């Protein structure tokens, strides 16, 4: 597991709380790119490259936002999401993948995944998703570990469009 600090000025960490983001992807280049995208001083970024590394990080502390790749060499980002839910309760989780989101739809909904970003994504997309997740009611909710996260009001009801129902660019694989 590697730790990448995003704040260019360590003393700024003491002046105000900087949100912690855990990025989990087996592609080191993706972790570096996401780090650069989020490293404008707004976020402290820690990277993990496997389910095992991510679980180790999750056991040590909670993060404000989690960015998890779906397919990892030793499992799935959803395996990490399950542990996050059981250990820390509600926390914003963003799933990233090059796969069709409908392949993970049922488990993702059950785990209260905040957002799905299809690779490749832009800096604007990841920054907006992290900011939205950090400012979501789910981020402020303090659930007991193991409790299901609430569905935000804007996502409930019959008109809710789930991330896997949005028109996709790729066929299911």
Secondary structure, DSSP 8 states (H G I E B T S, - for coil): -EEE---S-TTHHHHS--EEEEEE-S-HHHHHHHHHHHTTTTEEEEEE-SHHHHHHHHHH---SEEEEESEETTEEHHHHHHHHHHHH-S-EEEEEESS-GGGGHHHHHHTT--EEEESS--HHHHHHHHHHHHTSHHHH----TT------GGG-STT---GGGS--SS---
